[in-house]
Amino acid sequence: MLLAAGVADLAVSGLNTVLGGVRGLLGRGDVAELAGEGQQEIKARGRLALDRIVAGPPAHLEVLAQHVKARRGSLDD
């Protein structure tokens, strides 16, 4: 029960912080510009997240070929 009360208190504190931030934003004159910048940042973060997921690990044979190439280069020295 204490844990649930602590979580509820944390949620209310977070909500108060968010509402205070929204009140501060409403008083700004450049809200549209700020929203546009936020949208661009969210899109950029989304692209980065998708790139991490889609790229996956490097191909096994490619990694082996790079190791062989590196070893051959160090033997020539």
PyMOL Python script that loads the backbone (N, CA, C, O; Angstrom):
from pymol import cmd

cmd.read_pdbstr("""\
ATOM      1  N   MET A   1       0.823  -1.175   0.000  1.00  0.00           N
ATOM      2  CA  MET A   1       0.000   0.000   0.000  1.00  0.00           C
ATOM      3  C   MET A   1       0.876   1.250   0.000  1.00  0.00           C
ATOM      4  O   MET A   1       0.574   2.226  -0.687  1.00  0.00           O
ATOM      5  N   LEU A   2       1.955   1.216   0.769  1.00  0.00           N
ATOM      6  CA  LEU A   2       2.867   2.358   0.783  1.00  0.00           C
ATOM      7  C   LEU A   2       3.510   2.565  -0.584  1.00  0.00           C
ATOM      8  O   LEU A   2       3.741   3.700  -1.000  1.00  0.00           O
ATOM      9  N   LEU A   3       3.796   1.484  -1.269  1.00  0.00           N
ATOM     10  CA  LEU A   3       4.393   1.578  -2.591  1.00  0.00           C
ATOM     11  C   LEU A   3       3.437   2.250  -3.569  1.00  0.00           C
ATOM     12  O   LEU A   3       3.851   3.108  -4.349  1.00  0.00           O
ATOM     13  N   ALA A   4       2.170   1.868  -3.535  1.00  0.00           N
ATOM     14  CA  ALA A   4       1.167   2.476  -4.411  1.00  0.00           C
ATOM     15  C   ALA A   4       1.010   3.963  -4.106  1.00  0.00           C
ATOM     16  O   ALA A   4       0.873   4.772  -5.023  1.00  0.00           O
ATOM     17  N   ALA A   5       1.027   4.323  -2.838  1.00  0.00           N
ATOM     18  CA  ALA A   5       0.906   5.726  -2.453  1.00  0.00           C
ATOM     19  C   ALA A   5       2.119   6.521  -2.940  1.00  0.00           C
ATOM     20  O   ALA A   5       1.983   7.663  -3.379  1.00  0.00           O
ATOM     21  N   GLY A   6       3.296   5.915  -2.861  1.00  0.00           N
ATOM     22  CA  GLY A   6       4.506   6.585  -3.336  1.00  0.00           C
ATOM     23  C   GLY A   6       4.475   6.802  -4.836  1.00  0.00           C
ATOM     24  O   GLY A   6       4.877   7.859  -5.323  1.00  0.00           O
ATOM     25  N   VAL A   7       3.998   5.804  -5.575  1.00  0.00           N
ATOM     26  CA  VAL A   7       3.883   5.925  -7.029  1.00  0.00           C
ATOM     27  C   VAL A   7       2.866   6.997  -7.381  1.00  0.00           C
ATOM     28  O   VAL A   7       3.095   7.789  -8.295  1.00  0.00           O
ATOM     29  N   ALA A   8       1.753   7.033  -6.674  1.00  0.00           N
ATOM     30  CA  ALA A   8       0.726   8.052  -6.933  1.00  0.00           C
ATOM     31  C   ALA A   8       1.272   9.447  -6.653  1.00  0.00           C
ATOM     32  O   ALA A   8       1.017  10.376  -7.419  1.00  0.00           O
ATOM     33  N   ASP A   9       2.017   9.600  -5.568  1.00  0.00           N
ATOM     34  CA  ASP A   9       2.610  10.893  -5.233  1.00  0.00           C
ATOM     35  C   ASP A   9       3.600  11.331  -6.310  1.00  0.00           C
ATOM     36  O   ASP A   9       3.644  12.504  -6.680  1.00  0.00           O
ATOM     37  N   LEU A  10       4.387  10.391  -6.806  1.00  0.00           N
ATOM     38  CA  LEU A  10       5.345  10.689  -7.868  1.00  0.00           C
ATOM     39  C   LEU A  10       4.620  11.120  -9.142  1.00  0.00           C
ATOM     40  O   LEU A  10       5.047  12.063  -9.808  1.00  0.00           O
ATOM     41  N   ALA A  11       3.539  10.444  -9.480  1.00  0.00           N
ATOM     42  CA  ALA A  11       2.761  10.794 -10.670  1.00  0.00           C
ATOM     43  C   ALA A  11       2.167  12.190 -10.544  1.00  0.00           C
ATOM     44  O   ALA A  11       2.185  12.957 -11.507  1.00  0.00           O
ATOM     45  N   VAL A  12       1.642  12.528  -9.375  1.00  0.00           N
ATOM     46  CA  VAL A  12       1.064  13.856  -9.168  1.00  0.00           C
ATOM     47  C   VAL A  12       2.150  14.923  -9.249  1.00  0.00           C
ATOM     48  O   VAL A  12       1.914  15.990  -9.816  1.00  0.00           O
ATOM     49  N   SER A  13       3.314  14.667  -8.706  1.00  0.00           N
ATOM     50  CA  SER A  13       4.418  15.625  -8.789  1.00  0.00           C
ATOM     51  C   SER A  13       4.836  15.839 -10.237  1.00  0.00           C
ATOM     52  O   SER A  13       5.065  16.970 -10.666  1.00  0.00           O
ATOM     53  N   GLY A  14       4.933  14.760 -10.977  1.00  0.00           N
ATOM     54  CA  GLY A  14       5.290  14.871 -12.388  1.00  0.00           C
ATOM     55  C   GLY A  14       4.249  15.640 -13.177  1.00  0.00           C
ATOM     56  O   GLY A  14       4.589  16.440 -14.048  1.00  0.00           O
ATOM     57  N   LEU A  15       2.977  15.401 -12.875  1.00  0.00           N
ATOM     58  CA  LEU A  15       1.897  16.101 -13.557  1.00  0.00           C
ATOM     59  C   LEU A  15       1.946  17.592 -13.252  1.00  0.00           C
ATOM     60  O   LEU A  15       1.736  18.413 -14.145  1.00  0.00           O
ATOM     61  N   ASN A  16       2.219  17.948 -12.008  1.00  0.00           N
ATOM     62  CA  ASN A  16       2.345  19.359 -11.651  1.00  0.00           C
ATOM     63  C   ASN A  16       3.497  20.015 -12.406  1.00  0.00           C
ATOM     64  O   ASN A  16       3.373  21.159 -12.843  1.00  0.00           O
ATOM     65  N   THR A  17       4.598  19.321 -12.564  1.00  0.00           N
ATOM     66  CA  THR A  17       5.739  19.859 -13.299  1.00  0.00           C
ATOM     67  C   THR A  17       5.379  20.075 -14.759  1.00  0.00           C
ATOM     68  O   THR A  17       5.715  21.108 -15.339  1.00  0.00           O
ATOM     69  N   VAL A  18       4.699  19.108 -15.352  1.00  0.00           N
ATOM     70  CA  VAL A  18       4.295  19.215 -16.755  1.00  0.00           C
ATOM     71  C   VAL A  18       3.329  20.381 -16.944  1.00  0.00           C
ATOM     72  O   VAL A  18       3.471  21.155 -17.891  1.00  0.00           O
ATOM     73  N   LEU A  19       2.353  20.511 -16.056  1.00  0.00           N
ATOM     74  CA  LEU A  19       1.388  21.603 -16.168  1.00  0.00           C
ATOM     75  C   LEU A  19       2.068  22.958 -16.018  1.00  0.00           C
ATOM     76  O   LEU A  19       1.704  23.910 -16.708  1.00  0.00           O
ATOM     77  N   GLY A  20       3.034  23.058 -15.141  1.00  0.00           N
ATOM     78  CA  GLY A  20       3.789  24.302 -15.003  1.00  0.00           C
ATOM     79  C   GLY A  20       4.540  24.637 -16.286  1.00  0.00           C
ATOM     80  O   GLY A  20       4.596  25.798 -16.691  1.00  0.00           O
ATOM     81  N   GLY A  21       5.109  23.636 -16.916  1.00  0.00           N
ATOM     82  CA  GLY A  21       5.802  23.848 -18.185  1.00  0.00           C
ATOM     83  C   GLY A  21       4.861  24.288 -19.284  1.00  0.00           C
ATOM     84  O   GLY A  21       5.206  25.147 -20.096  1.00  0.00           O
ATOM     85  N   VAL A  22       3.662  23.701 -19.317  1.00  0.00           N
ATOM     86  CA  VAL A  22       2.670  24.080 -20.336  1.00  0.00           C
ATOM     87  C   VAL A  22       2.238  25.522 -20.125  1.00  0.00           C
ATOM     88  O   VAL A  22       2.094  26.272 -21.091  1.00  0.00           O
ATOM     89  N   ARG A  23       2.030  25.918 -18.882  1.00  0.00           N
ATOM     90  CA  ARG A  23       1.657  27.311 -18.598  1.00  0.00           C
ATOM     91  C   ARG A  23       2.745  28.266 -19.070  1.00  0.00           C
ATOM     92  O   ARG A  23       2.447  29.332 -19.609  1.00  0.00           O
ATOM     93  N   GLY A  24       3.997  27.891 -18.871  1.00  0.00           N
ATOM     94  CA  GLY A  24       5.105  28.722 -19.328  1.00  0.00           C
ATOM     95  C   GLY A  24       5.153  28.832 -20.846  1.00  0.00           C
ATOM     96  O   GLY A  24       5.465  29.892 -21.388  1.00  0.00           O
ATOM     97  N   LEU A  25       4.841  27.731 -21.531  1.00  0.00           N
ATOM     98  CA  LEU A  25       4.850  27.750 -22.999  1.00  0.00           C
ATOM     99  C   LEU A  25       3.726  28.604 -23.569  1.00  0.00           C
ATOM    100  O   LEU A  25       3.907  29.268 -24.589  1.00  0.00           O
ATOM    101  N   LEU A  26       2.574  28.592 -22.920  1.00  0.00           N
ATOM    102  CA  LEU A  26       1.443  29.362 -23.424  1.00  0.00           C
ATOM    103  C   LEU A  26       1.731  30.864 -23.400  1.00  0.00           C
ATOM    104  O   LEU A  26       1.156  31.614 -24.188  1.00  0.00           O
ATOM    105  N   GLY A  27       2.594  31.298 -22.526  1.00  0.00           N
ATOM    106  CA  GLY A  27       2.936  32.713 -22.438  1.00  0.00           C
ATOM    107  C   GLY A  27       3.966  33.149 -23.465  1.00  0.00           C
ATOM    108  O   GLY A  27       4.238  34.344 -23.582  1.00  0.00           O
ATOM    109  N   ARG A  28       4.542  32.224 -24.209  1.00  0.00           N
ATOM    110  CA  ARG A  28       5.567  32.566 -25.197  1.00  0.00           C
ATOM    111  C   ARG A  28       4.932  32.985 -26.507  1.00  0.00           C
ATOM    112  O   ARG A  28       3.842  32.528 -26.853  1.00  0.00           O
ATOM    113  N   GLY A  29       5.614  33.853 -27.232  1.00  0.00           N
ATOM    114  CA  GLY A  29       5.118  34.310 -28.517  1.00  0.00           C
ATOM    115  C   GLY A  29       5.555  33.420 -29.664  1.00  0.00           C
ATOM    116  O   GLY A  29       4.969  33.490 -30.744  1.00  0.00           O
ATOM    117  N   ASP A  30       6.564  32.588 -29.467  1.00  0.00           N
ATOM    118  CA  ASP A  30       7.101  31.758 -30.541  1.00  0.00           C
ATOM    119  C   ASP A  30       6.713  30.286 -30.368  1.00  0.00           C
ATOM    120  O   ASP A  30       7.510  29.389 -30.646  1.00  0.00           O
ATOM    121  N   VAL A  31       5.494  30.050 -29.913  1.00  0.00           N
ATOM    122  CA  VAL A  31       5.042  28.686 -29.645  1.00  0.00           C
ATOM    123  C   VAL A  31       5.031  27.855 -30.931  1.00  0.00           C
ATOM    124  O   VAL A  31       5.411  26.684 -30.912  1.00  0.00           O
ATOM    125  N   ALA A  32       4.597  28.453 -32.054  1.00  0.00           N
ATOM    126  CA  ALA A  32       4.532  27.708 -33.315  1.00  0.00           C
ATOM    127  C   ALA A  32       5.932  27.282 -33.759  1.00  0.00           C
ATOM    128  O   ALA A  32       6.133  26.154 -34.208  1.00  0.00           O
ATOM    129  N   GLU A  33       6.881  28.184 -33.631  1.00  0.00           N
ATOM    130  CA  GLU A  33       8.266  27.855 -34.003  1.00  0.00           C
ATOM    131  C   GLU A  33       8.828  26.777 -33.082  1.00  0.00           C
ATOM    132  O   GLU A  33       9.508  25.856 -33.536  1.00  0.00           O
ATOM    133  N   LEU A  34       8.547  26.895 -31.812  1.00  0.00           N
ATOM    134  CA  LEU A  34       9.015  25.915 -30.839  1.00  0.00           C
ATOM    135  C   LEU A  34       8.405  24.545 -31.115  1.00  0.00           C
ATOM    136  O   LEU A  34       9.092  23.529 -31.009  1.00  0.00           O
ATOM    137  N   ALA A  35       7.118  24.508 -31.469  1.00  0.00           N
ATOM    138  CA  ALA A  35       6.459  23.242 -31.789  1.00  0.00           C
ATOM    139  C   ALA A  35       7.059  22.630 -33.050  1.00  0.00           C
ATOM    140  O   ALA A  35       7.227  21.413 -33.126  1.00  0.00           O
ATOM    141  N   GLY A  36       7.383  23.459 -34.038  1.00  0.00           N
ATOM    142  CA  GLY A  36       8.006  22.959 -35.267  1.00  0.00           C
ATOM    143  C   GLY A  36       9.370  22.350 -35.003  1.00  0.00           C
ATOM    144  O   GLY A  36       9.705  21.301 -35.553  1.00  0.00           O
ATOM    145  N   GLU A  37      10.160  23.009 -34.160  1.00  0.00           N
ATOM    146  CA  GLU A  37      11.475  22.476 -33.801  1.00  0.00           C
ATOM    147  C   GLU A  37      11.336  21.155 -33.052  1.00  0.00           C
ATOM    148  O   GLU A  37      12.111  20.224 -33.270  1.00  0.00           O
ATOM    149  N   GLY A  38      10.354  21.083 -32.176  1.00  0.00           N
ATOM    150  CA  GLY A  38      10.121  19.845 -31.440  1.00  0.00           C
ATOM    151  C   GLY A  38       9.723  18.709 -32.364  1.00  0.00           C
ATOM    152  O   GLY A  38      10.157  17.570 -32.188  1.00  0.00           O
ATOM    153  N   GLN A  39       8.894  19.024 -33.350  1.00  0.00           N
ATOM    154  CA  GLN A  39       8.471  18.012 -34.314  1.00  0.00           C
ATOM    155  C   GLN A  39       9.659  17.519 -35.132  1.00  0.00           C
ATOM    156  O   GLN A  39       9.774  16.321 -35.392  1.00  0.00           O
ATOM    157  N   GLN A  40      10.540  18.423 -35.540  1.00  0.00           N
ATOM    158  CA  GLN A  40      11.731  18.029 -36.297  1.00  0.00           C
ATOM    159  C   GLN A  40      12.640  17.141 -35.461  1.00  0.00           C
ATOM    160  O   GLN A  40      13.197  16.165 -35.964  1.00  0.00           O
ATOM    161  N   GLU A  41      12.791  17.480 -34.178  1.00  0.00           N
ATOM    162  CA  GLU A  41      13.647  16.669 -33.312  1.00  0.00           C
ATOM    163  C   GLU A  41      13.065  15.277 -33.109  1.00  0.00           C
ATOM    164  O   GLU A  41      13.802  14.292 -33.088  1.00  0.00           O
ATOM    165  N   ILE A  42      11.753  15.192 -32.961  1.00  0.00           N
ATOM    166  CA  ILE A  42      11.118  13.882 -32.787  1.00  0.00           C
ATOM    167  C   ILE A  42      11.299  13.034 -34.036  1.00  0.00           C
ATOM    168  O   ILE A  42      11.559  11.835 -33.938  1.00  0.00           O
ATOM    169  N   LYS A  43      11.164  13.652 -35.225  1.00  0.00           N
ATOM    170  CA  LYS A  43      11.370  12.910 -36.468  1.00  0.00           C
ATOM    171  C   LYS A  43      12.816  12.419 -36.568  1.00  0.00           C
ATOM    172  O   LYS A  43      13.062  11.284 -36.976  1.00  0.00           O
ATOM    173  N   ALA A  44      13.768  13.274 -36.195  1.00  0.00           N
ATOM    174  CA  ALA A  44      15.178  12.882 -36.258  1.00  0.00           C
ATOM    175  C   ALA A  44      15.452  11.722 -35.305  1.00  0.00           C
ATOM    176  O   ALA A  44      16.165  10.781 -35.654  1.00  0.00           O
ATOM    177  N   ARG A  45      14.889  11.791 -34.109  1.00  0.00           N
ATOM    178  CA  ARG A  45      15.076  10.689 -33.155  1.00  0.00           C
ATOM    179  C   ARG A  45      14.449   9.400 -33.675  1.00  0.00           C
ATOM    180  O   ARG A  45      15.001   8.314 -33.494  1.00  0.00           O
ATOM    181  N   GLY A  46      13.292   9.528 -34.323  1.00  0.00           N
ATOM    182  CA  GLY A  46      12.638   8.360 -34.904  1.00  0.00           C
ATOM    183  C   GLY A  46      13.487   7.722 -35.996  1.00  0.00           C
ATOM    184  O   GLY A  46      13.594   6.498 -36.076  1.00  0.00           O
ATOM    185  N   ARG A  47      14.098   8.574 -36.850  1.00  0.00           N
ATOM    186  CA  ARG A  47      14.977   8.046 -37.902  1.00  0.00           C
ATOM    187  C   ARG A  47      16.164   7.310 -37.294  1.00  0.00           C
ATOM    188  O   ARG A  47      16.535   6.231 -37.757  1.00  0.00           O
ATOM    189  N   LEU A  48      16.754   7.888 -36.266  1.00  0.00           N
ATOM    190  CA  LEU A  48      17.898   7.239 -35.615  1.00  0.00           C
ATOM    191  C   LEU A  48      17.496   5.899 -35.005  1.00  0.00           C
ATOM    192  O   LEU A  48      18.227   4.915 -35.122  1.00  0.00           O
ATOM    193  N   ALA A  49      16.342   5.861 -34.361  1.00  0.00           N
ATOM    194  CA  ALA A  49      15.880   4.610 -33.746  1.00  0.00           C
ATOM    195  C   ALA A  49      15.629   3.547 -34.810  1.00  0.00           C
ATOM    196  O   ALA A  49      16.003   2.387 -34.632  1.00  0.00           O
ATOM    197  N   LEU A  50      14.995   3.940 -35.917  1.00  0.00           N
ATOM    198  CA  LEU A  50      14.746   2.972 -36.987  1.00  0.00           C
ATOM    199  C   LEU A  50      16.047   2.495 -37.614  1.00  0.00           C
ATOM    200  O   LEU A  50      16.181   1.314 -37.935  1.00  0.00           O
ATOM    201  N   ASP A  51      17.007   3.398 -37.792  1.00  0.00           N
ATOM    202  CA  ASP A  51      18.299   3.004 -38.359  1.00  0.00           C
ATOM    203  C   ASP A  51      18.997   1.977 -37.480  1.00  0.00           C
ATOM    204  O   ASP A  51      19.611   1.037 -37.984  1.00  0.00           O
ATOM    205  N   ARG A  52      18.903   2.158 -36.157  1.00  0.00           N
ATOM    206  CA  ARG A  52      19.527   1.195 -35.241  1.00  0.00           C
ATOM    207  C   ARG A  52      18.861  -0.167 -35.350  1.00  0.00           C
ATOM    208  O   ARG A  52      19.530  -1.199 -35.299  1.00  0.00           O
ATOM    209  N   ILE A  53      17.542  -0.166 -35.500  1.00  0.00           N
ATOM    210  CA  ILE A  53      16.806  -1.426 -35.560  1.00  0.00           C
ATOM    211  C   ILE A  53      17.036  -2.122 -36.902  1.00  0.00           C
ATOM    212  O   ILE A  53      17.296  -3.325 -36.940  1.00  0.00           O
ATOM    213  N   VAL A  54      16.940  -1.376 -37.993  1.00  0.00           N
ATOM    214  CA  VAL A  54      17.029  -1.947 -39.330  1.00  0.00           C
ATOM    215  C   VAL A  54      18.448  -2.387 -39.658  1.00  0.00           C
ATOM    216  O   VAL A  54      18.642  -3.428 -40.287  1.00  0.00           O
ATOM    217  N   ALA A  55      19.439  -1.612 -39.242  1.00  0.00           N
ATOM    218  CA  ALA A  55      20.824  -1.909 -39.606  1.00  0.00           C
ATOM    219  C   ALA A  55      21.258  -3.271 -39.079  1.00  0.00           C
ATOM    220  O   ALA A  55      21.882  -4.043 -39.808  1.00  0.00           O
ATOM    221  N   GLY A  56      20.948  -3.569 -37.860  1.00  0.00           N
ATOM    222  CA  GLY A  56      21.335  -4.849 -37.282  1.00  0.00           C
ATOM    223  C   GLY A  56      22.843  -4.994 -37.180  1.00  0.00           C
ATOM    224  O   GLY A  56      23.582  -4.061 -37.493  1.00  0.00           O
ATOM    225  N   PRO A  57      23.297  -6.145 -36.750  1.00  0.00           N
ATOM    226  CA  PRO A  57      24.736  -6.367 -36.624  1.00  0.00           C
ATOM    227  C   PRO A  57      25.378  -6.538 -38.005  1.00  0.00           C
ATOM    228  O   PRO A  57      24.694  -6.904 -38.961  1.00  0.00           O
ATOM    229  N   PRO A  58      26.681  -6.278 -38.116  1.00  0.00           N
ATOM    230  CA  PRO A  58      27.348  -6.451 -39.402  1.00  0.00           C
ATOM    231  C   PRO A  58      27.390  -7.925 -39.802  1.00  0.00           C
ATOM    232  O   PRO A  58      27.337  -8.811 -38.949  1.00  0.00           O
ATOM    233  N   ALA A  59      27.484  -8.175 -41.104  1.00  0.00           N
ATOM    234  CA  ALA A  59      27.517  -9.546 -41.608  1.00  0.00           C
ATOM    235  C   ALA A  59      28.766 -10.254 -41.098  1.00  0.00           C
ATOM    236  O   ALA A  59      29.844  -9.664 -41.031  1.00  0.00           O
ATOM    237  N   HIS A  60      28.607 -11.517 -40.743  1.00  0.00           N
ATOM    238  CA  HIS A  60      29.697 -12.294 -40.152  1.00  0.00           C
ATOM    239  C   HIS A  60      30.892 -12.404 -41.095  1.00  0.00           C
ATOM    240  O   HIS A  60      32.034 -12.216 -40.674  1.00  0.00           O
ATOM    241  N   LEU A  61      30.637 -12.706 -42.363  1.00  0.00           N
ATOM    242  CA  LEU A  61      31.739 -12.843 -43.314  1.00  0.00           C
ATOM    243  C   LEU A  61      32.454 -11.520 -43.542  1.00  0.00           C
ATOM    244  O   LEU A  61      33.665 -11.497 -43.763  1.00  0.00           O
ATOM    245  N   GLU A  62      31.718 -10.427 -43.489  1.00  0.00           N
ATOM    246  CA  GLU A  62      32.340  -9.111 -43.647  1.00  0.00           C
ATOM    247  C   GLU A  62      33.294  -8.834 -42.485  1.00  0.00           C
ATOM    248  O   GLU A  62      34.392  -8.317 -42.692  1.00  0.00           O
ATOM    249  N   VAL A  63      32.888  -9.169 -41.295  1.00  0.00           N
ATOM    250  CA  VAL A  63      33.747  -8.976 -40.120  1.00  0.00           C
ATOM    251  C   VAL A  63      35.004  -9.829 -40.243  1.00  0.00           C
ATOM    252  O   VAL A  63      36.104  -9.353 -39.963  1.00  0.00           O
ATOM    253  N   LEU A  64      34.852 -11.079 -40.658  1.00  0.00           N
ATOM    254  CA  LEU A  64      36.019 -11.955 -40.835  1.00  0.00           C
ATOM    255  C   LEU A  64      36.965 -11.401 -41.894  1.00  0.00           C
ATOM    256  O   LEU A  64      38.182 -11.417 -41.711  1.00  0.00           O
ATOM    257  N   ALA A  65      36.413 -10.911 -43.000  1.00  0.00           N
ATOM    258  CA  ALA A  65      37.246 -10.345 -44.062  1.00  0.00           C
ATOM    259  C   ALA A  65      38.021  -9.123 -43.560  1.00  0.00           C
ATOM    260  O   ALA A  65      39.181  -8.934 -43.926  1.00  0.00           O
ATOM    261  N   GLN A  66      37.401  -8.311 -42.744  1.00  0.00           N
ATOM    262  CA  GLN A  66      38.084  -7.141 -42.193  1.00  0.00           C
ATOM    263  C   GLN A  66      39.220  -7.567 -41.271  1.00  0.00           C
ATOM    264  O   GLN A  66      40.284  -6.949 -41.280  1.00  0.00           O
ATOM    265  N   HIS A  67      39.011  -8.616 -40.472  1.00  0.00           N
ATOM    266  CA  HIS A  67      40.070  -9.114 -39.590  1.00  0.00           C
ATOM    267  C   HIS A  67      41.254  -9.649 -40.406  1.00  0.00           C
ATOM    268  O   HIS A  67      42.412  -9.390 -40.079  1.00  0.00           O
ATOM    269  N   VAL A  68      40.950 -10.393 -41.464  1.00  0.00           N
ATOM    270  CA  VAL A  68      42.020 -10.937 -42.309  1.00  0.00           C
ATOM    271  C   VAL A  68      42.798  -9.800 -42.953  1.00  0.00           C
ATOM    272  O   VAL A  68      44.029  -9.822 -42.976  1.00  0.00           O
ATOM    273  N   LYS A  69      42.099  -8.825 -43.468  1.00  0.00           N
ATOM    274  CA  LYS A  69      42.745  -7.680 -44.102  1.00  0.00           C
ATOM    275  C   LYS A  69      43.635  -6.925 -43.114  1.00  0.00           C
ATOM    276  O   LYS A  69      44.736  -6.501 -43.464  1.00  0.00           O
ATOM    277  N   ALA A  70      43.155  -6.759 -41.879  1.00  0.00           N
ATOM    278  CA  ALA A  70      43.940  -6.084 -40.856  1.00  0.00           C
ATOM    279  C   ALA A  70      45.188  -6.868 -40.496  1.00  0.00           C
ATOM    280  O   ALA A  70      46.253  -6.282 -40.302  1.00  0.00           O
ATOM    281  N   ARG A  71      45.069  -8.190 -40.404  1.00  0.00           N
ATOM    282  CA  ARG A  71      46.221  -9.025 -40.065  1.00  0.00           C
ATOM    283  C   ARG A  71      47.261  -9.013 -41.182  1.00  0.00           C
ATOM    284  O   ARG A  71      48.463  -8.951 -40.921  1.00  0.00           O
ATOM    285  N   ARG A  72      46.796  -9.071 -42.411  1.00  0.00           N
ATOM    286  CA  ARG A  72      47.727  -9.031 -43.544  1.00  0.00           C
ATOM    287  C   ARG A  72      48.454  -7.706 -43.586  1.00  0.00           C
ATOM    288  O   ARG A  72      49.641  -7.654 -43.908  1.00  0.00           O
ATOM    289  N   GLY A  73      47.756  -6.640 -43.263  1.00  0.00           N
ATOM    290  CA  GLY A  73      48.382  -5.328 -43.238  1.00  0.00           C
ATOM    291  C   GLY A  73      49.440  -5.210 -42.143  1.00  0.00           C
ATOM    292  O   GLY A  73      50.469  -4.562 -42.335  1.00  0.00           O
ATOM    293  N   SER A  74      49.182  -5.838 -40.996  1.00  0.00           N
ATOM    294  CA  SER A  74      50.146  -5.758 -39.891  1.00  0.00           C
ATOM    295  C   SER A  74      51.362  -6.663 -40.157  1.00  0.00           C
ATOM    296  O   SER A  74      52.448  -6.379 -39.651  1.00  0.00           O
ATOM    297  N   LEU A  75      51.207  -7.727 -40.926  1.00  0.00           N
ATOM    298  CA  LEU A  75      52.330  -8.601 -41.262  1.00  0.00           C
ATOM    299  C   LEU A  75      53.279  -7.928 -42.255  1.00  0.00           C
ATOM    300  O   LEU A  75      54.478  -8.206 -42.253  1.00  0.00           O
ATOM    301  N   ASP A  76      52.747  -7.042 -43.105  1.00  0.00           N
ATOM    302  CA  ASP A  76      53.577  -6.345 -44.063  1.00  0.00           C
ATOM    303  C   ASP A  76      54.482  -5.319 -43.397  1.00  0.00           C
ATOM    304  O   ASP A  76      55.489  -4.921 -43.983  1.00  0.00           O
ATOM    305  N   ASP A  77      54.149  -4.884 -42.197  1.00  0.00           N
ATOM    306  CA  ASP A  77      54.940  -3.844 -41.499  1.00  0.00           C
ATOM    307  C   ASP A  77      56.188  -4.378 -40.955  1.00  0.00           C
ATOM    308  O   ASP A  77      56.961  -3.640 -40.344  1.00  0.00           O
TER     309      ASP A  77
END
""", "prot")
cmd.dss("prot")
cmd.show_as("cartoon", "prot")
cmd.util.cbc("prot")
cmd.orient("prot")
